[in-house]
Every structure is written in structure tokens, then in C-alpha cells.
Amino acid sequence: MLGKVNNFWVKGVLDKSISQDELVRINQMRDAEAIDHPWHEIVGTAVYDSESLTTETSIYETFLESDQALLILGAPGSGKTTTLINLAR
């Protein structure tokens, strides 16, 4: 499965469409209000305060700091898919 993602999305889509130099860093923000955390008290899942992250923070760093769980929200064309492909890379 990882090989298919790499071959199709990373090599087939991302690498052919734009170079790494052309990627625009999107604004990242942790938004505590974006989702409910019904299991937090029982399981002890992490709940973060809302905060803006610097544009130097990579999506991989954000992913690791967020217990390897992300909900990526944004308007059409804002870079959600490209961000996920970069994370898969």
C-alpha cells in the first residue's frame, strides 16, 4: 500500500506537478474547537489548546507532535491534498 501511494501520489502526481521549491507553506493552526473529544476523560487522548504554528513547522513535525493524528481543514485549492502527499513522502 505504501508503495502504491508513493508511486501514484508522490512520484506520479506531486513530483510531476510542482517542484519542492514551488511549494507554498500553508498556515497551520491547532484548533481545539474543530473536533469533539468525547473519549478524552476515559482514554486520555491529547487535547491541545488552539494555537498558530510557524510556517517553518513541517507537516511531519506537526503530525508527530499531534500523536500521529491530524484533521486537515481548508477551502478548496488551499493545499490539503498536497500537504497530505508531502506527509506521505
C-alpha distances in whole Angstrom, upper triangle without the diagonal:
4,5,5,6,9,10,11,12,13,14,15,16,17,19,20,22,23,24,24,28,28,25,28,27,27,29,28,29,29,31,32,33,30,28,30,30,31,30,31,34,33,30,30,28,28,30,31,34,34,34,33,31,32,30,30,27,24,21,19,23,23,20,21,25,23,22,18,19,20,21,22,25,26,28,26,26,26,23,21,18,18,19,15,14,16,15,11,13
4,5,5,6,9,10,10,11,12,14,15,15,16,19,20,21,21,21,25,25,23,25,25,25,27,25,27,27,29,30,32,29,28,30,29,31,30,30,34,33,29,30,27,27,29,29,32,32,32,31,28,29,27,26,24,20,18,16,20,21,17,18,22,21,20,17,18,18,20,20,24,25,27,26,25,25,21,19,16,17,17,13,12,13,12,8,10
4,5,5,6,8,10,10,10,12,14,15,15,17,19,20,21,20,24,25,23,26,26,27,29,28,30,30,32,34,35,32,31,33,33,35,33,34,38,36,33,33,31,31,33,33,36,35,34,33,31,31,29,28,26,22,20,19,22,23,20,21,25,25,24,20,21,22,23,23,26,27,29,27,26,26,23,21,18,18,18,15,13,15,14,10,11
4,5,5,6,8,9,10,10,12,14,15,16,18,20,21,21,25,24,23,25,26,26,29,28,30,30,32,33,34,31,30,33,33,34,33,34,38,37,33,34,31,31,33,33,36,35,35,33,31,31,29,29,27,23,21,20,24,24,21,23,26,26,25,21,21,22,23,22,25,26,27,25,24,25,21,20,16,16,18,15,12,15,15,11,12
4,6,5,5,7,9,9,10,11,13,14,16,17,18,18,22,22,19,22,22,22,25,24,26,26,28,30,31,28,27,30,30,32,31,32,35,34,31,32,28,28,30,30,32,31,31,29,27,28,26,25,23,20,17,17,20,21,18,20,23,22,22,18,18,18,19,18,21,22,24,22,21,21,18,16,13,13,14,11,8,11,11,8,9
4,6,6,5,6,8,10,10,10,13,14,16,16,16,19,20,18,21,21,22,25,24,27,27,29,31,33,30,29,32,32,34,33,34,37,37,33,33,30,30,31,31,33,32,31,30,27,27,25,24,23,19,17,16,20,21,18,20,23,23,23,19,20,20,21,20,23,24,25,23,22,22,18,17,14,13,14,12,9,10,11,7,7
4,6,6,5,6,9,10,10,11,14,16,16,17,21,21,20,23,23,24,28,27,30,31,33,35,36,32,32,35,35,37,36,37,41,40,37,37,34,33,35,34,37,35,35,33,30,30,28,27,26,22,20,19,23,24,22,24,27,27,26,23,23,23,24,23,25,26,27,24,23,23,20,19,16,15,17,15,11,13,14,11,10
4,6,6,5,6,9,10,11,12,15,16,17,21,20,19,22,23,23,26,26,29,29,31,33,34,31,31,33,34,36,36,36,40,39,36,37,33,33,34,34,36,34,34,32,30,30,27,27,26,22,20,20,24,24,22,24,27,27,27,23,23,22,22,21,23,23,24,21,20,21,18,17,13,13,15,13,10,13,14,11,11
4,6,5,5,6,8,10,10,12,14,14,18,17,15,18,19,19,22,22,25,26,28,30,31,27,28,31,31,34,33,34,38,37,34,34,31,30,31,30,32,31,30,28,26,26,23,24,22,19,17,17,21,21,19,21,24,24,24,20,20,19,19,18,20,20,21,18,17,17,14,13,10,9,12,10,7,9,11,9,9
4,6,6,5,6,9,10,11,11,12,15,15,14,17,17,19,22,21,24,26,28,30,32,28,29,32,32,35,34,34,38,38,35,34,31,30,31,30,32,31,29,27,25,25,22,21,20,17,15,15,19,20,18,20,23,23,24,20,20,19,20,18,21,21,22,20,18,18,14,14,11,9,11,10,6,8,10,8,6
4,6,6,5,7,10,11,11,12,16,16,15,19,20,21,25,25,28,29,32,34,35,32,33,36,36,39,38,38,42,42,38,38,35,34,35,34,36,34,33,31,28,28,25,24,23,20,19,18,22,23,22,24,27,27,27,23,24,23,24,22,24,24,25,23,20,21,17,18,14,12,15,14,10,11,13,11,9
4,6,6,6,8,11,13,14,18,17,16,20,21,22,26,26,29,30,32,35,36,32,33,36,37,39,39,39,43,43,39,39,36,35,36,35,37,35,34,32,30,29,26,26,26,22,21,21,24,25,24,26,29,28,29,25,25,24,24,22,24,24,24,21,19,20,17,17,14,13,15,14,11,13,15,13,12
4,6,5,6,9,11,13,16,14,14,16,18,19,22,23,26,28,29,32,33,29,30,33,34,37,37,37,41,41,38,38,34,33,34,33,34,32,31,29,27,27,23,24,23,20,18,19,23,23,22,25,27,27,28,24,24,22,22,19,21,20,20,18,15,17,14,14,11,9,13,12,9,11,14,13,12
4,5,5,6,8,9,12,11,10,13,15,16,20,20,23,25,27,30,31,28,29,32,33,36,36,36,40,40,37,37,33,32,32,31,32,30,29,26,24,23,20,20,20,17,15,16,20,20,20,22,25,24,26,22,22,20,21,18,20,19,19,17,14,15,12,13,10,7,10,10,7,8,12,11,10
4,6,6,6,8,11,11,11,15,17,18,22,23,26,28,30,33,34,31,32,36,36,39,39,39,43,43,40,39,35,34,35,33,35,33,31,28,26,25,21,21,21,18,17,18,21,22,22,24,26,27,28,24,25,23,24,21,23,22,23,21,18,18,15,16,13,11,13,14,10,10,14,13,10
4,6,8,11,13,12,13,16,19,20,24,25,28,31,33,36,36,33,34,38,39,42,41,42,45,45,42,42,38,37,37,36,37,35,34,31,29,27,24,24,24,21,21,21,25,25,25,27,30,30,31,27,28,26,26,23,25,23,23,21,18,19,16,17,15,12,15,16,13,13,17,16,14
4,7,10,12,10,10,13,16,17,21,23,26,28,30,33,34,31,32,36,37,40,40,40,44,44,42,41,37,36,36,34,35,33,31,28,27,25,22,22,23,20,19,21,24,24,24,27,29,29,30,27,27,25,24,21,22,20,20,17,14,16,13,15,13,10,14,15,12,13,16,16,15
4,7,8,6,7,10,13,15,19,21,24,27,29,32,33,30,32,36,37,40,40,40,43,44,41,40,37,35,35,33,34,31,29,26,24,23,19,19,20,18,17,19,22,22,23,25,27,27,29,26,26,24,24,21,22,20,20,18,14,15,12,15,13,10,13,15,12,12,16,16,14
4,5,5,7,11,13,16,19,21,25,27,30,33,34,32,33,37,38,41,41,40,44,45,42,40,37,35,35,33,34,32,29,26,24,22,18,18,19,16,17,18,21,22,22,24,26,27,29,26,27,25,25,22,23,22,22,21,17,17,14,17,15,12,14,16,13,12,15,16,14
4,5,5,9,11,14,17,18,22,24,27,30,32,29,31,35,35,39,38,38,41,42,39,38,34,32,32,30,31,29,26,23,20,19,15,14,15,13,14,15,17,19,19,21,23,24,26,23,24,22,23,20,22,21,22,21,17,17,14,16,15,11,12,14,12,10,13,14,12
4,6,8,10,14,17,19,23,25,28,32,33,31,33,36,37,41,41,40,43,44,41,40,36,34,34,31,32,29,27,23,21,18,15,14,16,14,16,17,19,20,22,24,25,26,28,26,27,25,25,22,24,22,23,22,18,17,15,18,17,14,14,17,15,13,16,18,15
4,6,9,12,16,18,22,25,27,31,32,29,32,35,36,40,40,39,43,44,41,40,36,34,33,31,31,29,26,23,21,18,15,15,17,15,16,18,20,21,22,24,26,26,29,26,26,24,24,21,22,20,20,19,15,14,12,16,15,12,13,16,15,13,16,18,16
4,6,9,13,14,18,21,24,27,28,26,28,32,33,36,36,35,39,40,37,36,32,30,30,27,28,25,23,20,17,16,12,13,14,12,13,15,17,17,18,21,22,23,25,23,23,20,20,17,18,16,17,16,13,12,9,12,12,9,10,13,12,10,13,15,14
4,6,9,12,16,19,21,25,26,24,26,30,31,35,35,34,38,39,37,35,31,29,28,25,25,23,20,17,15,13,9,11,13,12,12,15,17,16,18,21,21,22,25,23,22,19,19,16,16,14,15,15,12,10,9,12,13,10,10,14,14,12,14,17,16
4,7,9,12,16,18,22,23,21,24,27,28,32,32,31,35,36,34,32,28,25,25,22,22,19,17,13,11,10,6,8,9,9,10,13,14,13,15,18,18,19,22,20,20,17,17,14,15,14,15,16,13,10,9,11,13,11,9,13,14,11,13,16,16
4,6,10,13,15,19,20,18,21,24,25,29,30,29,32,34,32,30,26,24,22,20,20,17,15,11,10,10,7,10,10,10,10,13,14,12,15,18,17,17,21,19,18,15,15,11,11,10,12,13,11,8,7,9,12,10,9,12,14,12,13,17,17
4,7,10,12,16,17,16,19,22,23,27,28,27,30,32,30,28,25,22,20,17,16,13,11,8,7,7,6,10,10,11,10,14,14,12,14,17,16,16,20,19,18,15,14,11,11,10,12,15,14,10,10,11,14,13,11,14,17,15,15,19,20
4,7,9,13,15,13,16,19,20,24,25,23,26,28,26,24,21,18,16,14,13,11,9,6,5,7,7,10,8,9,8,12,11,9,11,14,13,12,16,15,14,11,11,9,10,10,13,16,15,11,11,11,14,14,11,13,16,14,14,17,19
4,6,9,11,11,13,16,17,21,22,20,24,26,24,22,19,16,14,11,10,7,6,4,5,9,10,13,11,12,11,14,13,10,12,15,13,12,15,15,14,11,11,10,10,11,14,17,17,14,14,13,17,17,14,15,19,17,16,20,21
4,6,9,9,11,13,14,18,19,17,20,22,21,18,15,12,10,7,7,5,5,6,7,11,13,15,12,13,12,14,13,9,11,13,11,9,13,14,12,9,10,10,11,13,16,19,20,16,16,15,18,19,15,16,20,19,17,20,22
4,5,6,8,11,12,16,17,16,19,21,20,18,15,13,10,8,7,4,7,8,11,14,16,18,16,17,15,17,16,13,14,16,14,12,15,16,13,11,10,10,10,12,16,19,20,17,18,16,19,20,17,18,22,21,19,22,25
4,6,7,8,9,13,14,12,15,18,17,15,13,10,7,6,6,5,9,11,13,17,19,21,18,20,18,19,18,14,15,17,14,12,14,16,13,12,11,13,13,16,19,22,23,21,21,19,22,23,20,20,24,24,22,24,27
4,6,7,9,13,15,14,16,19,19,17,15,13,10,10,9,8,11,13,16,20,21,24,21,22,20,22,21,17,18,20,18,15,17,19,16,14,12,13,12,15,18,21,23,20,21,19,22,24,21,22,25,25,23,26,29
4,7,10,13,15,15,18,20,19,18,15,14,11,11,11,9,12,14,16,19,20,23,20,20,18,20,20,16,16,19,17,14,16,17,13,11,9,10,9,12,15,18,20,17,18,16,19,21,18,18,22,23,21,23,26
4,7,9,12,12,15,17,16,15,13,12,10,11,12,12,15,17,18,22,23,25,22,22,19,21,21,17,16,19,17,14,15,16,12,11,9,11,11,14,17,20,22,20,20,17,20,22,20,19,23,24,21,23,26
4,6,9,9,12,14,14,14,11,12,10,12,13,13,17,19,21,25,26,28,25,25,22,23,23,19,19,20,19,15,16,17,14,13,12,15,15,18,21,23,26,24,24,21,23,26,23,22,26,27,24,26,29
4,6,5,9,10,10,10,8,9,7,10,13,14,17,20,21,25,27,28,25,25,22,23,22,19,18,19,17,14,14,16,13,13,13,16,17,21,24,26,28,26,26,23,25,27,24,23,26,27,24,26,29
4,6,7,8,9,10,9,11,11,14,16,18,21,24,25,29,30,32,28,28,25,26,25,22,21,22,20,17,17,18,16,16,16,19,20,24,26,29,31,29,29,26,27,30,27,26,29,30,27,28,32
4,6,5,6,7,7,10,10,14,17,19,22,25,25,29,31,32,28,28,25,25,24,22,20,20,19,16,15,17,15,16,17,20,22,25,28,30,32,30,30,26,28,30,27,26,29,30,26,27,31
4,6,6,5,5,7,7,11,14,16,19,22,23,27,29,30,26,26,24,24,23,20,19,19,17,14,13,16,14,16,17,20,21,25,28,31,33,30,30,26,28,30,27,26,29,29,26,27,30
4,6,6,8,10,10,14,16,19,22,25,26,30,32,33,29,30,27,27,26,23,22,22,20,17,16,19,18,20,20,24,25,29,32,34,36,34,33,30,32,34,31,29,33,33,29,31,34
4,6,8,11,13,16,19,22,25,28,28,32,34,34,31,31,28,28,27,24,23,22,21,18,17,19,18,20,21,25,26,30,33,35,37,35,34,31,32,35,32,30,33,33,30,31,34
4,6,9,12,15,18,21,23,26,26,30,32,32,28,28,25,24,24,22,20,19,18,16,13,16,15,18,19,23,25,29,32,34,35,33,32,29,30,32,29,27,30,30,26,27,30
4,6,9,12,15,18,21,24,24,27,29,29,26,26,24,23,22,20,18,17,16,13,12,15,14,17,18,22,24,28,31,33,35,32,31,28,30,31,28,26,29,29,26,27,30
4,6,10,13,16,18,21,21,24,26,26,23,23,20,20,18,16,15,14,13,10,9,12,11,13,15,18,20,24,28,30,31,28,27,24,26,27,24,23,26,26,22,23,26
4,6,10,13,15,17,17,21,23,23,19,20,18,18,16,14,13,12,10,8,8,11,10,12,14,17,19,22,26,28,29,27,26,23,25,26,22,21,25,24,21,23,25
4,7,10,12,15,16,19,22,23,19,20,18,19,17,14,14,14,12,9,10,13,11,12,13,16,17,21,24,27,28,25,25,22,24,26,22,22,25,25,22,24,27
4,6,8,12,12,16,19,20,16,18,16,17,15,12,13,13,10,8,11,13,12,12,13,15,16,19,23,26,26,23,23,21,23,24,21,21,24,23,21,23,26
4,6,10,12,15,18,19,17,19,18,19,17,14,16,16,13,12,14,17,15,14,15,16,17,19,22,26,27,23,23,22,25,26,22,23,26,25,23,26,28
4,7,10,13,16,18,16,18,17,19,17,13,15,17,14,12,16,17,16,14,14,14,14,16,19,23,24,20,21,19,23,23,20,21,25,24,22,25,27
4,6,10,13,15,13,15,15,17,15,12,15,16,13,13,16,18,16,15,15,15,15,16,19,22,23,19,20,19,22,22,19,20,24,22,21,24,26
4,7,9,12,10,13,13,16,14,11,15,16,14,14,18,18,17,15,15,14,14,15,17,21,20,17,17,17,20,20,17,19,22,20,19,23,24
4,7,8,7,10,10,13,11,9,12,14,12,12,16,16,16,14,15,14,15,15,18,21,20,17,16,16,19,18,15,17,20,17,16,20,21
4,5,5,9,11,13,11,10,14,15,14,15,19,19,19,17,18,16,17,17,20,22,21,17,16,17,20,18,15,18,20,17,17,21,21
4,5,8,10,13,12,11,14,16,15,16,20,19,19,17,18,15,16,16,18,20,18,15,14,15,17,15,13,16,17,15,15,19,19
4,6,9,11,10,11,14,15,14,16,19,19,20,18,19,17,19,19,21,23,21,17,16,17,19,16,14,17,18,14,15,18,18
4,7,8,6,7,10,11,11,13,16,15,16,14,16,15,17,18,20,22,21,17,15,16,17,16,12,15,16,13,12,16,16
4,5,5,6,9,10,11,12,15,13,14,13,15,14,16,17,20,21,19,16,14,13,15,13,10,11,13,9,9,12,12
4,5,5,6,9,10,10,13,11,11,10,12,10,13,15,18,19,17,14,12,11,12,11,7,8,10,8,6,10,11
4,5,5,6,9,10,11,9,11,10,13,13,16,18,21,22,20,18,15,14,14,13,10,10,11,8,6,9,9
4,5,5,6,9,10,10,12,11,15,14,17,19,22,24,23,20,17,16,17,16,12,13,15,12,9,13,13
4,6,5,6,9,8,9,8,11,11,14,16,20,21,21,18,16,14,16,15,11,12,14,12,10,13,15
4,6,5,7,5,6,6,10,11,14,17,20,21,21,18,16,14,15,15,11,10,13,12,8,11,13
4,5,6,5,8,10,13,14,18,20,24,25,25,22,20,17,18,18,15,14,16,14,11,13,14
4,6,7,9,10,13,15,18,20,24,26,25,22,20,18,20,20,16,16,18,16,13,16,18
4,5,6,7,10,12,15,18,22,24,24,21,19,17,19,19,15,15,18,17,13,16,18
4,6,8,12,14,18,21,25,26,26,24,22,19,20,21,17,16,19,18,14,16,18
4,7,10,13,16,19,23,24,24,22,19,17,17,18,15,13,15,15,11,12,15
4,7,10,13,17,20,21,22,20,18,15,16,17,14,12,15,15,12,13,16
4,6,9,13,16,18,18,16,15,11,13,14,11,10,13,14,11,13,16
4,6,10,13,15,16,14,13,10,12,14,12,10,14,15,13,15,18
4,7,10,12,13,11,10,6,9,11,9,9,12,13,12,14,17
4,7,10,11,9,10,7,10,13,11,11,15,16,15,17,20
4,7,8,6,8,7,10,12,11,13,15,16,16,19,21
4,6,5,8,8,11,13,13,15,17,18,19,21,23
4,6,8,8,10,12,13,14,16,18,19,20,22
4,6,8,9,9,11,13,14,15,17,19,20
4,6,9,9,9,12,14,14,16,18,19
4,6,5,6,9,10,10,12,14,15
4,6,5,6,9,10,11,12,14
4,5,5,6,9,10,11,12
4,5,5,6,9,10,10
4,5,5,6,9,10
4,5,5,6,9
4,5,5,6
4,5,5
4,5
4
